[in-house]
Structures are given as C-alpha cells and as structure tokens.
C-alpha cells in the first residue's frame, strides 16, 4: 500500500514498494521519472494525476530504477575506495601529485582533443570557433553561450571518465546549433554518438 504525505505546494512523497519518491505536480502532459545523483527518485507529473497511475508507472519502471541504483552504488564505491593519498584522474585512482594548474592543463588537452574530433561537422554547418573556458560549477558540467561564442566546462571533469568528458564536449557543441534540449537536439547528439546514453551514464558520482 502506498503512503502519501501532502503539502500545499503541489508536492507529495509517495512510497511504492521500497522506493520513496518525491512527486512534483506541474502543468504538463506526461509523467517523468528522474534519479538524482544523491539517489533520490523524483517524478514530475501533470496536476491531478492519481496515485494509482503514478504507482503503476513506477512499477513499470522498476527494472530501470534497480539498474540505475546499482550503477550509482558501484560508482559511489569506486569513490570511497580511494586511498588517502589518491585522487580520481579521468575516472581512475591516481597517486600522482598534480597541482591545480597541471590538472587543468590535462583537462584542457583532453577537451581540445574531443573538440577537434567533432569540430569539422559544426564548422561545416556555419559555426565559428568558440572560446573555451573553465570554472568550478556545482549544477552543470558545461555551459554553451552561442551569442557570446563561448563554452565553459566544469573543472571537476578532470575526475570523470573520458567517455563522459567526450559526451559533455559533444553535448555543448550541439548547443551551438540547437540551444535547447528538444528532440532535435538529442537527434543531433545521436547522429554523432549513437550510444550517447552509455557515455552520459559513464560519469562517477562524486
């Protein structure tokens, strides 16, 4: 039996089997499920959606949820398994002592490599070379500003697997042509990276 807590902000907590889920009711047509980096499950649902409908939706996605939670646990274990004098360098434990400047240089070299790999396509579609910047960010891995002609990458990418770094570079380049996350955007990503979801899911939670 599902247990529900309600509040006046059109938000509920719903238990479906072992899963505690935050539900946000919005003006939308479909139900969407998201697993946050901290392991929380969040559903966005149309206003007025019945709990029985949401429960059925969650039950239909149970294999996906279990798979994602397993991936999350494995990634967290890879981080906690680091020794005191180690750091994650492109997803792998490393005891090499690197200054912040050296780390950024390594990241820049990797990002430049993938930038040059995909750039001929975007140049052929009218894009001009962009200025690449770096800064520490907490909410995103990259920011593309087509009007300013810049792409800013999160410095924390130095700790992520190279597959994820490649995905982020391609993702931001695609925003030069499609500045949103529409179907056209992901169609463009898929054109270059047919199995992009595997690259997207390669990141380590840390």
C-alpha positions in Angstrom: 0.0 0.0 0.0 1.4 3.4 -1.0 1.8 6.0 1.8 1.3 9.6 0.9 2.3 12.9 2.6 1.0 16.1 1.1 1.7 19.8 1.4 0.2 22.9 -0.2 2.9 23.3 -2.8 1.6 20.5 -5.1 4.3 18.2 -3.9 4.0 14.8 -2.4 6.1 11.9 -1.0 4.9 8.6 -2.3 6.1 5.1 -1.3 5.9 2.5 -4.0 7.3 -0.8 -2.6 10.8 0.0 -1.3 11.0 3.3 -3.2 10.4 6.7 -1.6 9.6 9.2 -4.4 9.2 13.0 -4.4 6.4 14.0 -6.7 6.1 17.5 -8.2 2.8 18.3 -9.9 3.1 20.7 -12.8 1.2 21.9 -15.8 2.4 19.2 -18.2 1.1 16.3 -20.2 3.3 13.3 -19.3 5.0 11.7 -16.3 8.7 11.9 -16.0 11.0 10.0 -13.6 14.5 11.1 -12.6 17.2 9.6 -10.4 19.2 12.4 -8.7 23.0 12.0 -8.0 22.2 11.6 -4.3 19.9 8.6 -5.1 16.6 10.4 -4.6 13.8 9.5 -7.1 11.8 12.4 -8.4 8.7 12.3 -10.5 7.2 15.2 -12.4 3.5 14.6 -13.1 0.5 16.5 -14.5 -1.6 18.2 -11.9 -4.4 15.9 -10.8 -2.6 12.6 -11.7 -4.0 9.9 -9.4 -1.6 8.0 -7.1 -2.7 4.7 -8.7 -1.5 6.0 -12.1 1.8 7.0 -10.6 2.2 3.7 -8.8 1.6 1.8 -12.0 4.1 4.0 -13.8 6.8 3.4 -11.1 6.1 -0.4 -11.1 6.6 -0.4 -14.9 10.0 1.3 -14.4 11.2 -0.9 -11.6 13.9 -2.7 -13.7 15.3 0.7 -14.8 15.3 2.0 -11.3 17.1 -1.0 -9.9 19.6 -0.8 -12.7 20.3 2.9 -12.1 20.6 2.4 -8.3 23.1 -0.4 -8.8 25.2 1.8 -11.1 25.0 4.6 -8.5 26.2 2.2 -5.8 29.1 0.9 -7.9 30.2 4.5 -8.7 30.0 5.6 -5.1 32.0 2.5 -4.1 34.7 3.4 -6.6 35.0 6.9 -5.0 35.0 5.7 -1.4 37.6 3.0 -2.3 40.2 5.7 -2.9 43.2 5.7 -0.6 44.0 8.8 1.4 46.7 10.0 -1.0 44.8 9.2 -4.2 42.5 11.2 -6.4 40.3 10.3 -9.4 42.0 11.2 -12.6 39.7 10.7 -15.5 37.8 8.1 -13.5 40.8 6.1 -12.4 42.5 6.2 -9.0 45.9 8.0 -9.2 48.5 8.8 -6.6 50.2 11.3 -8.9 50.7 14.6 -7.2 49.3 17.2 -9.6 48.8 20.9 -9.0 45.5 22.5 -9.9 47.2 24.1 -12.9 48.5 20.7 -14.0 45.1 19.2 -13.6 43.5 22.0 -15.7 46.2 21.5 -18.4 45.4 17.8 -18.6 41.7 18.5 -18.8 42.2 21.2 -21.5 44.2 18.7 -23.6 41.5 16.1 -23.3 38.7 18.5 -24.1 40.7 20.0 -27.0 41.1 16.5 -28.4 37.4 15.9 -28.5 36.6 19.4 -29.6 38.8 18.9 -32.7 37.3 15.5 -33.3 33.8 16.9 -33.7 34.6 20.4 -34.9 34.7 19.8 -38.7 31.0 19.0 -38.7 30.0 22.1 -36.8 32.3 24.3 -38.8 30.7 22.9 -41.9 27.3 24.0 -40.5 28.3 27.6 -40.1 29.7 27.6 -36.6 32.8 29.7 -35.9 35.5 28.6 -33.4 34.5 29.2 -29.8 36.5 30.3 -26.8 36.8 27.5 -24.2 36.7 28.5 -20.6 36.9 26.6 -17.3 35.5 27.2 -13.8 34.2 25.1 -10.9 30.4 24.7 -11.1 28.0 22.8 -8.9 24.9 22.4 -11.0 26.2 21.7 -14.5 29.2 20.1 -16.4 29.2 22.7 -19.2 27.6 25.9 -20.4 27.4 26.9 -24.1 26.6 30.5 -24.9 26.2 30.7 -28.7 25.7 34.5 -28.6 28.9 35.1 -26.6 30.6 32.3 -28.7 31.9 30.6 -25.5 31.7 27.1 -23.9 32.6 26.9 -20.3 33.5 23.5 -18.8 33.4 22.4 -15.2 36.9 21.9 -13.8 35.6 18.8 -11.9 35.5 17.0 -15.3 39.2 16.1 -14.5 37.8 13.4 -12.2 35.3 11.9 -14.6 35.8 9.0 -17.1 37.0 10.1 -20.5 33.8 8.7 -22.1 31.8 11.2 -20.0 34.1 14.0 -20.9 33.7 13.3 -24.6 29.9 13.3 -24.1 30.0 16.7 -22.4 32.1 18.2 -25.1 29.8 16.9 -27.8 26.7 17.9 -25.8 27.9 21.5 -25.6 29.0 21.7 -29.2 25.5 20.6 -30.2 24.0 23.6 -28.4 25.8 25.8 -30.9 23.2 24.5 -33.5 20.3 23.7 -31.2 20.2 25.8 -28.0 17.7 23.6 -26.1 17.1 20.0 -25.1 14.4 19.2 -27.7 14.1 16.1 -29.8 16.1 17.8 -32.5 18.9 18.4 -30.0 19.2 14.7 -29.0 18.8 13.7 -32.6 21.9 15.7 -33.4 23.8 14.2 -30.4 22.7 10.7 -31.5 23.9 11.4 -35.1 27.5 11.7 -33.7 27.2 9.3 -30.8 24.6 6.6 -31.4 25.0 5.2 -28.0 25.3 8.5 -26.2 23.3 7.4 -23.2 26.1 4.9 -22.3 28.5 7.8 -22.4 26.2 10.1 -20.5 25.8 7.4 -17.8 29.5 6.8 -17.5 30.0 9.6 -15.0 31.1 8.9 -11.5 29.1 10.4 -8.6 31.5 12.4 -6.5 
